[in-house]
Amino acid sequence: MYKINSECIKCGACASTCPVNAISEGDTQYNIDENCIDCGSCASVCPVGAISPGE
């Protein structure tokens, strides 16, 4: 599952790209939930590189 780190600038690009709506806005950054299908579309649109594959 992909993870969003603290470099997130809350631009929302990732949330609008997610095909399964697994990304939601949190207090300080966006978060990816357990519905993530590991497609990577969010990481490819993040302007600051704050999204990476998790372990």
mmCIF file as Biopython writes it, N, C-alpha, C and O atoms, coordinates in Angstrom:
data_model
#
loop_
_atom_site.group_PDB
_atom_site.id
_atom_site.type_symbol
_atom_site.label_atom_id
_atom_site.label_alt_id
_atom_site.label_comp_id
_atom_site.label_asym_id
_atom_site.label_entity_id
_atom_site.label_seq_id
_atom_site.pdbx_PDB_ins_code
_atom_site.Cartn_x
_atom_site.Cartn_y
_atom_site.Cartn_z
_atom_site.occupancy
_atom_site.B_iso_or_equiv
_atom_site.auth_seq_id
_atom_site.auth_asym_id
_atom_site.pdbx_PDB_model_num
ATOM 1   N N  . MET A ? 1  ? 0.835   -1.180 0.000   1.0 0.0 1  A 1 
ATOM 2   C CA . MET A ? 1  ? 0.000   0.000  0.000   1.0 0.0 1  A 1 
ATOM 3   C C  . MET A ? 1  ? 0.885   1.250  0.000   1.0 0.0 1  A 1 
ATOM 4   O O  . MET A ? 1  ? 1.894   1.310  0.702   1.0 0.0 1  A 1 
ATOM 5   N N  . TYR A ? 2  ? 0.495   2.232  -0.789  1.0 0.0 2  A 1 
ATOM 6   C CA . TYR A ? 2  ? 1.249   3.480  -0.850  1.0 0.0 2  A 1 
ATOM 7   C C  . TYR A ? 2  ? 1.058   4.295  0.425   1.0 0.0 2  A 1 
ATOM 8   O O  . TYR A ? 2  ? 0.048   4.165  1.117   1.0 0.0 2  A 1 
ATOM 9   N N  . LYS A ? 3  ? 2.041   5.131  0.721   1.0 0.0 3  A 1 
ATOM 10  C CA . LYS A ? 3  ? 2.019   5.985  1.909   1.0 0.0 3  A 1 
ATOM 11  C C  . LYS A ? 3  ? 2.276   7.428  1.495   1.0 0.0 3  A 1 
ATOM 12  O O  . LYS A ? 3  ? 2.988   7.690  0.526   1.0 0.0 3  A 1 
ATOM 13  N N  . ILE A ? 4  ? 1.692   8.355  2.235   1.0 0.0 4  A 1 
ATOM 14  C CA . ILE A ? 4  ? 1.930   9.779  2.023   1.0 0.0 4  A 1 
ATOM 15  C C  . ILE A ? 4  ? 2.732   10.285 3.218   1.0 0.0 4  A 1 
ATOM 16  O O  . ILE A ? 4  ? 2.327   10.103 4.367   1.0 0.0 4  A 1 
ATOM 17  N N  . ASN A ? 5  ? 3.870   10.921 2.943   1.0 0.0 5  A 1 
ATOM 18  C CA . ASN A ? 5  ? 4.715   11.391 4.051   1.0 0.0 5  A 1 
ATOM 19  C C  . ASN A ? 5  ? 4.421   12.854 4.406   1.0 0.0 5  A 1 
ATOM 20  O O  . ASN A ? 5  ? 3.558   13.491 3.802   1.0 0.0 5  A 1 
ATOM 21  N N  . SER A ? 6  ? 5.143   13.359 5.377   1.0 0.0 6  A 1 
ATOM 22  C CA . SER A ? 6  ? 4.897   14.695 5.921   1.0 0.0 6  A 1 
ATOM 23  C C  . SER A ? 6  ? 5.226   15.833 4.952   1.0 0.0 6  A 1 
ATOM 24  O O  . SER A ? 6  ? 4.959   16.994 5.262   1.0 0.0 6  A 1 
ATOM 25  N N  . GLU A ? 7  ? 5.793   15.526 3.801   1.0 0.0 7  A 1 
ATOM 26  C CA . GLU A ? 7  ? 6.072   16.568 2.813   1.0 0.0 7  A 1 
ATOM 27  C C  . GLU A ? 7  ? 4.819   16.955 2.022   1.0 0.0 7  A 1 
ATOM 28  O O  . GLU A ? 7  ? 4.866   17.861 1.190   1.0 0.0 7  A 1 
ATOM 29  N N  . CYS A ? 8  ? 3.710   16.277 2.278   1.0 0.0 8  A 1 
ATOM 30  C CA . CYS A ? 8  ? 2.433   16.557 1.612   1.0 0.0 8  A 1 
ATOM 31  C C  . CYS A ? 8  ? 2.049   18.026 1.802   1.0 0.0 8  A 1 
ATOM 32  O O  . CYS A ? 8  ? 2.100   18.554 2.913   1.0 0.0 8  A 1 
ATOM 33  N N  . ILE A ? 9  ? 1.666   18.675 0.704   1.0 0.0 9  A 1 
ATOM 34  C CA . ILE A ? 9  ? 1.264   20.084 0.758   1.0 0.0 9  A 1 
ATOM 35  C C  . ILE A ? 9  ? -0.262  20.244 0.650   1.0 0.0 9  A 1 
ATOM 36  O O  . ILE A ? 9  ? -0.760  21.355 0.466   1.0 0.0 9  A 1 
ATOM 37  N N  . LYS A ? 10 ? -0.981  19.152 0.762   1.0 0.0 10 A 1 
ATOM 38  C CA . LYS A ? 10 ? -2.450  19.144 0.726   1.0 0.0 10 A 1 
ATOM 39  C C  . LYS A ? 10 ? -3.019  19.809 -0.523  1.0 0.0 10 A 1 
ATOM 40  O O  . LYS A ? 10 ? -3.966  20.591 -0.437  1.0 0.0 10 A 1 
ATOM 41  N N  . CYS A ? 11 ? -2.447  19.502 -1.672  1.0 0.0 11 A 1 
ATOM 42  C CA . CYS A ? 11 ? -2.941  20.097 -2.914  1.0 0.0 11 A 1 
ATOM 43  C C  . CYS A ? 11 ? -4.162  19.358 -3.459  1.0 0.0 11 A 1 
ATOM 44  O O  . CYS A ? 11 ? -4.956  19.932 -4.204  1.0 0.0 11 A 1 
ATOM 45  N N  . GLY A ? 12 ? -4.313  18.080 -3.088  1.0 0.0 12 A 1 
ATOM 46  C CA . GLY A ? 12 ? -5.464  17.309 -3.520  1.0 0.0 12 A 1 
ATOM 47  C C  . GLY A ? 12 ? -5.325  16.584 -4.841  1.0 0.0 12 A 1 
ATOM 48  O O  . GLY A ? 12 ? -6.249  15.885 -5.258  1.0 0.0 12 A 1 
ATOM 49  N N  . ALA A ? 13 ? -4.202  16.730 -5.505  1.0 0.0 13 A 1 
ATOM 50  C CA . ALA A ? 13 ? -4.014  16.074 -6.796  1.0 0.0 13 A 1 
ATOM 51  C C  . ALA A ? 13 ? -4.149  14.560 -6.684  1.0 0.0 13 A 1 
ATOM 52  O O  . ALA A ? 13 ? -4.726  13.920 -7.563  1.0 0.0 13 A 1 
ATOM 53  N N  . CYS A ? 14 ? -3.626  13.995 -5.620  1.0 0.0 14 A 1 
ATOM 54  C CA . CYS A ? 14 ? -3.672  12.548 -5.442  1.0 0.0 14 A 1 
ATOM 55  C C  . CYS A ? 14 ? -5.095  12.035 -5.249  1.0 0.0 14 A 1 
ATOM 56  O O  . CYS A ? 14 ? -5.473  11.017 -5.828  1.0 0.0 14 A 1 
ATOM 57  N N  . ALA A ? 15 ? -5.874  12.725 -4.450  1.0 0.0 15 A 1 
ATOM 58  C CA . ALA A ? 15 ? -7.239  12.289 -4.151  1.0 0.0 15 A 1 
ATOM 59  C C  . ALA A ? 15 ? -8.100  12.272 -5.407  1.0 0.0 15 A 1 
ATOM 60  O O  . ALA A ? 15 ? -8.905  11.362 -5.602  1.0 0.0 15 A 1 
ATOM 61  N N  . SER A ? 16 ? -7.932  13.267 -6.247  1.0 0.0 16 A 1 
ATOM 62  C CA . SER A ? 16 ? -8.751  13.326 -7.457  1.0 0.0 16 A 1 
ATOM 63  C C  . SER A ? 16 ? -8.330  12.294 -8.495  1.0 0.0 16 A 1 
ATOM 64  O O  . SER A ? 16 ? -9.083  12.021 -9.430  1.0 0.0 16 A 1 
ATOM 65  N N  . THR A ? 17 ? -7.147  11.720 -8.348  1.0 0.0 17 A 1 
ATOM 66  C CA . THR A ? 17 ? -6.627  10.735 -9.288  1.0 0.0 17 A 1 
ATOM 67  C C  . THR A ? 17 ? -6.919  9.296  -8.867  1.0 0.0 17 A 1 
ATOM 68  O O  . THR A ? 17 ? -6.926  8.401  -9.712  1.0 0.0 17 A 1 
ATOM 69  N N  . CYS A ? 18 ? -7.159  9.061  -7.589  1.0 0.0 18 A 1 
ATOM 70  C CA . CYS A ? 18 ? -7.335  7.700  -7.073  1.0 0.0 18 A 1 
ATOM 71  C C  . CYS A ? 18 ? -8.600  7.043  -7.641  1.0 0.0 18 A 1 
ATOM 72  O O  . CYS A ? 18 ? -9.698  7.570  -7.463  1.0 0.0 18 A 1 
ATOM 73  N N  . PRO A ? 19 ? -8.457  5.895  -8.325  1.0 0.0 19 A 1 
ATOM 74  C CA . PRO A ? 19 ? -9.616  5.239  -8.941  1.0 0.0 19 A 1 
ATOM 75  C C  . PRO A ? 19 ? -10.559 4.559  -7.939  1.0 0.0 19 A 1 
ATOM 76  O O  . PRO A ? 19 ? -11.692 4.225  -8.285  1.0 0.0 19 A 1 
ATOM 77  N N  . VAL A ? 20 ? -10.100 4.355  -6.714  1.0 0.0 20 A 1 
ATOM 78  C CA . VAL A ? 20 ? -10.948 3.680  -5.717  1.0 0.0 20 A 1 
ATOM 79  C C  . VAL A ? 20 ? -11.267 4.582  -4.526  1.0 0.0 20 A 1 
ATOM 80  O O  . VAL A ? 20 ? -11.744 4.105  -3.496  1.0 0.0 20 A 1 
ATOM 81  N N  . ASN A ? 21 ? -11.009 5.869  -4.662  1.0 0.0 21 A 1 
ATOM 82  C CA . ASN A ? 21 ? -11.290 6.849  -3.597  1.0 0.0 21 A 1 
ATOM 83  C C  . ASN A ? 21 ? -10.706 6.453  -2.245  1.0 0.0 21 A 1 
ATOM 84  O O  . ASN A ? 21 ? -11.373 6.565  -1.216  1.0 0.0 21 A 1 
ATOM 85  N N  . ALA A ? 22 ? -9.460  5.992  -2.255  1.0 0.0 22 A 1 
ATOM 86  C CA . ALA A ? 22 ? -8.790  5.550  -1.027  1.0 0.0 22 A 1 
ATOM 87  C C  . ALA A ? 22 ? -8.011  6.665  -0.342  1.0 0.0 22 A 1 
ATOM 88  O O  . ALA A ? 22 ? -7.337  6.416  0.657   1.0 0.0 22 A 1 
ATOM 89  N N  . ILE A ? 23 ? -8.089  7.883  -0.858  1.0 0.0 23 A 1 
ATOM 90  C CA . ILE A ? 23 ? -7.323  8.995  -0.306  1.0 0.0 23 A 1 
ATOM 91  C C  . ILE A ? 23 ? -8.272  10.064 0.224   1.0 0.0 23 A 1 
ATOM 92  O O  . ILE A ? 23 ? -9.197  10.498 -0.463  1.0 0.0 23 A 1 
ATOM 93  N N  . SER A ? 24 ? -8.019  10.476 1.465   1.0 0.0 24 A 1 
ATOM 94  C CA . SER A ? 24 ? -8.864  11.502 2.078   1.0 0.0 24 A 1 
ATOM 95  C C  . SER A ? 24 ? -7.991  12.554 2.744   1.0 0.0 24 A 1 
ATOM 96  O O  . SER A ? 24 ? -6.833  12.305 3.080   1.0 0.0 24 A 1 
ATOM 97  N N  . GLU A ? 25 ? -8.568  13.732 2.926   1.0 0.0 25 A 1 
ATOM 98  C CA . GLU A ? 25 ? -7.840  14.839 3.536   1.0 0.0 25 A 1 
ATOM 99  C C  . GLU A ? 25 ? -7.832  14.702 5.049   1.0 0.0 25 A 1 
ATOM 100 O O  . GLU A ? 25 ? -8.881  14.556 5.676   1.0 0.0 25 A 1 
ATOM 101 N N  . GLY A ? 26 ? -6.636  14.751 5.630   1.0 0.0 26 A 1 
ATOM 102 C CA . GLY A ? 26 ? -6.487  14.731 7.074   1.0 0.0 26 A 1 
ATOM 103 C C  . GLY A ? 26 ? -6.211  16.129 7.594   1.0 0.0 26 A 1 
ATOM 104 O O  . GLY A ? 26 ? -6.284  17.098 6.838   1.0 0.0 26 A 1 
ATOM 105 N N  . ASP A ? 27 ? -5.898  16.243 8.861   1.0 0.0 27 A 1 
ATOM 106 C CA . ASP A ? 27 ? -5.643  17.552 9.463   1.0 0.0 27 A 1 
ATOM 107 C C  . ASP A ? 27 ? -4.406  18.231 8.889   1.0 0.0 27 A 1 
ATOM 108 O O  . ASP A ? 27 ? -4.433  19.425 8.588   1.0 0.0 27 A 1 
ATOM 109 N N  . THR A ? 28 ? -3.316  17.468 8.735   1.0 0.0 28 A 1 
ATOM 110 C CA . THR A ? 28 ? -2.066  18.068 8.277   1.0 0.0 28 A 1 
ATOM 111 C C  . THR A ? 28 ? -1.615  17.584 6.908   1.0 0.0 28 A 1 
ATOM 112 O O  . THR A ? 28 ? -0.735  18.192 6.299   1.0 0.0 28 A 1 
ATOM 113 N N  . GLN A ? 29 ? -2.203  16.499 6.415   1.0 0.0 29 A 1 
ATOM 114 C CA . GLN A ? 29 ? -1.840  15.951 5.113   1.0 0.0 29 A 1 
ATOM 115 C C  . GLN A ? 29 ? -2.929  15.003 4.641   1.0 0.0 29 A 1 
ATOM 116 O O  . GLN A ? 29 ? -3.838  14.667 5.399   1.0 0.0 29 A 1 
ATOM 117 N N  . TYR A ? 30 ? -2.837  14.575 3.396   1.0 0.0 30 A 1 
ATOM 118 C CA . TYR A ? 30 ? -3.772  13.577 2.886   1.0 0.0 30 A 1 
ATOM 119 C C  . TYR A ? 30 ? -3.339  12.206 3.394   1.0 0.0 30 A 1 
ATOM 120 O O  . TYR A ? 30 ? -2.168  11.995 3.708   1.0 0.0 30 A 1 
ATOM 121 N N  . ASN A ? 31 ? -4.291  11.275 3.472   1.0 0.0 31 A 1 
ATOM 122 C CA . ASN A ? 31 ? -4.023  9.924  3.970   1.0 0.0 31 A 1 
ATOM 123 C C  . ASN A ? 31 ? -4.573  8.892  2.999   1.0 0.0 31 A 1 
ATOM 124 O O  . ASN A ? 31 ? -5.581  9.124  2.332   1.0 0.0 31 A 1 
ATOM 125 N N  . ILE A ? 32 ? -3.898  7.752  2.927   1.0 0.0 32 A 1 
ATOM 126 C CA . ILE A ? 32 ? -4.336  6.647  2.084   1.0 0.0 32 A 1 
ATOM 127 C C  . ILE A ? 32 ? -4.859  5.545  2.994   1.0 0.0 32 A 1 
ATOM 128 O O  . ILE A ? 32 ? -4.178  5.137  3.935   1.0 0.0 32 A 1 
ATOM 129 N N  . ASP A ? 33 ? -6.072  5.061  2.716   1.0 0.0 33 A 1 
ATOM 130 C CA . ASP A ? 33 ? -6.652  4.024  3.568   1.0 0.0 33 A 1 
ATOM 131 C C  . ASP A ? 33 ? -6.433  2.620  3.010   1.0 0.0 33 A 1 
ATOM 132 O O  . ASP A ? 33 ? -5.764  2.443  1.993   1.0 0.0 33 A 1 
ATOM 133 N N  . GLU A ? 34 ? -6.998  1.638  3.681   1.0 0.0 34 A 1 
ATOM 134 C CA . GLU A ? 34 ? -6.771  0.226  3.346   1.0 0.0 34 A 1 
ATOM 135 C C  . GLU A ? 34 ? -7.394  -0.198 2.017   1.0 0.0 34 A 1 
ATOM 136 O O  . GLU A ? 34 ? -7.158  -1.320 1.568   1.0 0.0 34 A 1 
ATOM 137 N N  . ASN A ? 35 ? -8.172  0.656  1.384   1.0 0.0 35 A 1 
ATOM 138 C CA . ASN A ? 35 ? -8.760  0.319  0.085   1.0 0.0 35 A 1 
ATOM 139 C C  . ASN A ? 35 ? -7.782  0.529  -1.069  1.0 0.0 35 A 1 
ATOM 140 O O  . ASN A ? 35 ? -8.121  0.264  -2.222  1.0 0.0 35 A 1 
ATOM 141 N N  . CYS A ? 36 ? -6.568  1.006  -0.769  1.0 0.0 36 A 1 
ATOM 142 C CA . CYS A ? 36 ? -5.533  1.241  -1.781  1.0 0.0 36 A 1 
ATOM 143 C C  . CYS A ? 36 ? -5.277  -0.041 -2.568  1.0 0.0 36 A 1 
ATOM 144 O O  . CYS A ? 36 ? -5.118  -1.116 -1.990  1.0 0.0 36 A 1 
ATOM 145 N N  . ILE A ? 37 ? -5.239  0.088  -3.905  1.0 0.0 37 A 1 
ATOM 146 C CA . ILE A ? 37 ? -4.988  -1.072 -4.764  1.0 0.0 37 A 1 
ATOM 147 C C  . ILE A ? 37 ? -3.576  -1.060 -5.358  1.0 0.0 37 A 1 
ATOM 148 O O  . ILE A ? 37 ? -3.297  -1.800 -6.302  1.0 0.0 37 A 1 
ATOM 149 N N  . ASP A ? 38 ? -2.698  -0.238 -4.820  1.0 0.0 38 A 1 
ATOM 150 C CA . ASP A ? 38 ? -1.297  -0.167 -5.259  1.0 0.0 38 A 1 
ATOM 151 C C  . ASP A ? 38 ? -1.120  0.139  -6.744  1.0 0.0 38 A 1 
ATOM 152 O O  . ASP A ? 38 ? -0.204  -0.387 -7.376  1.0 0.0 38 A 1 
ATOM 153 N N  . CYS A ? 39 ? -1.977  0.974  -7.301  1.0 0.0 39 A 1 
ATOM 154 C CA . CYS A ? 39 ? -1.859  1.279  -8.727  1.0 0.0 39 A 1 
ATOM 155 C C  . CYS A ? 39 ? -0.790  2.336  -9.010  1.0 0.0 39 A 1 
ATOM 156 O O  . CYS A ? 39 ? -0.248  2.388  -10.114 1.0 0.0 39 A 1 
ATOM 157 N N  . GLY A ? 40 ? -0.483  3.180  -8.014  1.0 0.0 40 A 1 
ATOM 158 C CA . GLY A ? 40 ? 0.556   4.189  -8.181  1.0 0.0 40 A 1 
ATOM 159 C C  . GLY A ? 40 ? 0.130   5.466  -8.871  1.0 0.0 40 A 1 
ATOM 160 O O  . GLY A ? 40 ? 0.959   6.349  -9.092  1.0 0.0 40 A 1 
ATOM 161 N N  . SER A ? 41 ? -1.136  5.586  -9.217  1.0 0.0 41 A 1 
ATOM 162 C CA . SER A ? 41 ? -1.570  6.806  -9.914  1.0 0.0 41 A 1 
ATOM 163 C C  . SER A ? 41 ? -1.393  8.046  -9.049  1.0 0.0 41 A 1 
ATOM 164 O O  . SER A ? 41 ? -1.119  9.127  -9.570  1.0 0.0 41 A 1 
ATOM 165 N N  . CYS A ? 42 ? -1.544  7.908  -7.757  1.0 0.0 42 A 1 
ATOM 166 C CA . CYS A ? 42 ? -1.370  9.048  -6.852  1.0 0.0 42 A 1 
ATOM 167 C C  . CYS A ? 42 ? 0.080   9.534  -6.840  1.0 0.0 42 A 1 
ATOM 168 O O  . CYS A ? 42 ? 0.340   10.736 -6.880  1.0 0.0 42 A 1 
ATOM 169 N N  . ALA A ? 43 ? 1.009   8.598  -6.786  1.0 0.0 43 A 1 
ATOM 170 C CA . ALA A ? 43 ? 2.426   8.956  -6.737  1.0 0.0 43 A 1 
ATOM 171 C C  . ALA A ? 43 ? 2.864   9.673  -8.009  1.0 0.0 43 A 1 
ATOM 172 O O  . ALA A ? 43 ? 3.718   10.558 -7.974  1.0 0.0 43 A 1 
ATOM 173 N N  . SER A ? 44 ? 2.273   9.284  -9.121  1.0 0.0 44 A 1 
ATOM 174 C CA . SER A ? 44 ? 2.686   9.889  -10.389 1.0 0.0 44 A 1 
ATOM 175 C C  . SER A ? 44 ? 2.226   11.332 -10.544 1.0 0.0 44 A 1 
ATOM 176 O O  . SER A ? 44 ? 2.783   12.063 -11.364 1.0 0.0 44 A 1 
ATOM 177 N N  . VAL A ? 45 ? 1.222   11.765 -9.778  1.0 0.0 45 A 1 
ATOM 178 C CA . VAL A ? 45 ? 0.742   13.147 -9.906  1.0 0.0 45 A 1 
ATOM 179 C C  . VAL A ? 45 ? 1.174   14.053 -8.758  1.0 0.0 45 A 1 
ATOM 180 O O  . VAL A ? 45 ? 0.935   15.259 -8.810  1.0 0.0 45 A 1 
ATOM 181 N N  . CYS A ? 46 ? 1.791   13.511 -7.741  1.0 0.0 46 A 1 
ATOM 182 C CA . CYS A ? 46 ? 2.183   14.323 -6.582  1.0 0.0 46 A 1 
ATOM 183 C C  . CYS A ? 46 ? 3.308   15.297 -6.983  1.0 0.0 46 A 1 
ATOM 184 O O  . CYS A ? 46 ? 4.382   14.867 -7.404  1.0 0.0 46 A 1 
ATOM 185 N N  . PRO A ? 47 ? 3.054   16.608 -6.850  1.0 0.0 47 A 1 
ATOM 186 C CA . PRO A ? 47 ? 4.047   17.591 -7.303  1.0 0.0 47 A 1 
ATOM 187 C C  . PRO A ? 47 ? 5.287   17.688 -6.407  1.0 0.0 47 A 1 
ATOM 188 O O  . PRO A ? 47 ? 6.298   18.258 -6.818  1.0 0.0 47 A 1 
ATOM 189 N N  . VAL A ? 48 ? 5.221   17.140 -5.196  1.0 0.0 48 A 1 
ATOM 190 C CA . VAL A ? 48 ? 6.357   17.226 -4.288  1.0 0.0 48 A 1 
ATOM 191 C C  . VAL A ? 48 ? 6.966   15.867 -3.961  1.0 0.0 48 A 1 
ATOM 192 O O  . VAL A ? 48 ? 7.868   15.787 -3.128  1.0 0.0 48 A 1 
ATOM 193 N N  . GLY A ? 49 ? 6.497   14.806 -4.592  1.0 0.0 49 A 1 
ATOM 194 C CA . GLY A ? 49 ? 7.050   13.475 -4.358  1.0 0.0 49 A 1 
ATOM 195 C C  . GLY A ? 49 ? 6.824   12.937 -2.964  1.0 0.0 49 A 1 
ATOM 196 O O  . GLY A ? 49 ? 7.670   12.227 -2.421  1.0 0.0 49 A 1 
ATOM 197 N N  . ALA A ? 50 ? 5.664   13.280 -2.373  1.0 0.0 50 A 1 
ATOM 198 C CA . ALA A ? 50 ? 5.381   12.866 -0.997  1.0 0.0 50 A 1 
ATOM 199 C C  . ALA A ? 50 ? 4.752   11.486 -0.881  1.0 0.0 50 A 1 
ATOM 200 O O  . ALA A ? 50 ? 4.454   11.035 0.225   1.0 0.0 50 A 1 
ATOM 201 N N  . ILE A ? 51 ? 4.543   10.805 -2.011  1.0 0.0 51 A 1 
ATOM 202 C CA . ILE A ? 51 ? 3.885   9.501  -1.986  1.0 0.0 51 A 1 
ATOM 203 C C  . ILE A ? 51 ? 4.837   8.432  -2.508  1.0 0.0 51 A 1 
ATOM 204 O O  . ILE A ? 51 ? 5.455   8.587  -3.562  1.0 0.0 51 A 1 
ATOM 205 N N  . SER A ? 52 ? 4.940   7.338  -1.744  1.0 0.0 52 A 1 
ATOM 206 C CA . SER A ? 52 ? 5.824   6.253  -2.138  1.0 0.0 52 A 1 
ATOM 207 C C  . SER A ? 52 ? 5.203   4.919  -1.738  1.0 0.0 52 A 1 
ATOM 208 O O  . SER A ? 52 ? 4.326   4.872  -0.876  1.0 0.0 52 A 1 
ATOM 209 N N  . PRO A ? 53 ? 5.663   3.823  -2.370  1.0 0.0 53 A 1 
ATOM 210 C CA . PRO A ? 53 ? 5.155   2.517  -1.994  1.0 0.0 53 A 1 
ATOM 211 C C  . PRO A ? 53 ? 5.516   2.204  -0.535  1.0 0.0 53 A 1 
ATOM 212 O O  . PRO A ? 53 ? 6.637   2.459  -0.096  1.0 0.0 53 A 1 
ATOM 213 N N  . GLY A ? 54 ? 4.571   1.660  0.191   1.0 0.0 54 A 1 
ATOM 214 C CA . GLY A ? 54 ? 4.825   1.280  1.581   1.0 0.0 54 A 1 
ATOM 215 C C  . GLY A ? 54 ? 5.363   -0.138 1.653   1.0 0.0 54 A 1 
ATOM 216 O O  . GLY A ? 54 ? 5.587   -0.797 0.638   1.0 0.0 54 A 1 
ATOM 217 N N  . GLU A ? 55 ? 5.560   -0.580 2.874   1.0 0.0 55 A 1 
ATOM 218 C CA . GLU A ? 55 ? 6.100   -1.936 3.063   1.0 0.0 55 A 1 
ATOM 219 C C  . GLU A ? 55 ? 4.991   -2.916 3.260   1.0 0.0 55 A 1 
ATOM 220 O O  . GLU A ? 55 ? 5.244   -4.108 3.435   1.0 0.0 55 A 1 
#
